[in-house]
């Protein structure tokens, strides 16, 4: 079996650094509840309107702790990027939300 170092063609012990960096990433949770489904027949064809309630949360874990000695500051550590598209991959919305205060009313 290949190690992370062999797969990425890196020096020994760099796999531990990669795993450590992955552990520092925030964990996201999404809950979607279907509220209303309306079937409509219109001149252009049958349509379905669905209203959903979407709840998103994040667990920062060790991501909020101080950065390791050799780690450079990266912009994506303090932001969450949300891209919303339809099932046909049509663009709906894009948002960038700070992890420290996403709603402007205190910590996450």
C-alpha positions in Angstrom: 0.0 0.0 0.0 1.3 3.5 -0.9 1.7 6.2 1.7 0.6 9.8 1.2 4.3 10.8 0.6 4.6 8.3 -2.2 1.3 9.3 -3.8 2.2 13.0 -3.8 6.0 12.4 -4.5 6.9 14.3 -1.3 9.6 13.9 1.3 9.1 11.6 4.3 6.9 13.1 7.1 5.2 15.5 4.8 2.1 13.2 5.0 1.8 14.2 8.7 1.9 17.9 7.8 -0.9 17.3 5.2 -3.1 15.4 7.7 -2.5 18.1 10.3 -3.5 20.8 7.8 -6.7 18.8 6.9 -7.6 18.5 10.6 -7.5 22.3 10.9 -10.2 22.8 8.2 -13.6 23.7 9.6 -16.4 21.0 9.4 -19.6 22.2 7.8 -23.1 20.8 8.4 -26.1 21.4 6.2 -29.7 20.5 7.0 -32.5 20.9 4.4 -36.2 20.5 5.2 -38.8 20.5 2.5 -41.6 23.0 3.6 -44.0 23.2 0.6 -44.3 21.5 -2.8 -46.7 22.9 -5.4 -47.4 21.2 -8.7 -48.4 23.8 -11.3 -49.8 23.2 -14.8 -49.1 26.2 -17.0 -49.2 26.8 -20.7 -45.5 26.2 -21.0 -45.7 22.8 -19.2 -45.8 21.3 -15.8 -43.7 22.9 -13.1 -42.9 22.1 -9.5 -42.2 24.9 -7.0 -40.5 23.7 -3.8 -39.9 25.8 -0.7 -37.1 24.6 1.5 -35.6 25.6 4.8 -31.8 25.4 4.8 -29.7 25.5 8.0 -25.9 25.7 7.7 -23.5 25.5 10.6 -19.8 25.2 11.0 -17.5 23.6 13.7 -14.2 25.4 13.7 -12.4 22.8 15.9 -8.7 23.5 15.8 -9.1 25.8 12.8 -9.7 28.7 15.2 -6.5 27.9 17.1 -3.3 29.8 16.4 -1.5 28.8 13.3 1.5 26.6 13.5 5.0 28.2 13.4 5.7 27.7 9.8 2.2 28.2 8.4 1.6 31.3 6.4 -1.7 33.2 6.8 -4.2 32.3 4.1 -7.3 34.3 3.3 -9.6 31.2 3.0 -9.0 30.3 6.7 -11.3 33.0 7.9 -14.0 32.9 5.2 -16.8 30.6 4.1 -17.7 30.6 0.4 -21.1 29.5 -0.6 -22.0 28.9 -4.3 -25.7 28.0 -4.9 -26.7 26.4 -8.2 -29.7 24.6 -9.6 -29.6 20.9 -10.4 -28.9 22.0 -14.0 -25.9 23.9 -12.7 -27.5 27.3 -13.4 -26.1 30.0 -11.1 -28.3 31.2 -8.3 -26.1 32.9 -5.7 -22.6 33.4 -4.4 -21.7 34.6 -0.9 -18.5 35.0 1.1 -19.1 35.0 4.8 -16.5 35.6 7.6 -16.3 32.6 9.9 -15.8 34.9 12.9 -19.2 36.7 12.6 -21.3 35.4 9.7 -24.5 37.1 10.7 -23.1 40.2 12.3 -24.5 39.2 15.7 -21.6 37.3 17.5 -19.5 34.2 17.2 -20.7 31.1 15.2 
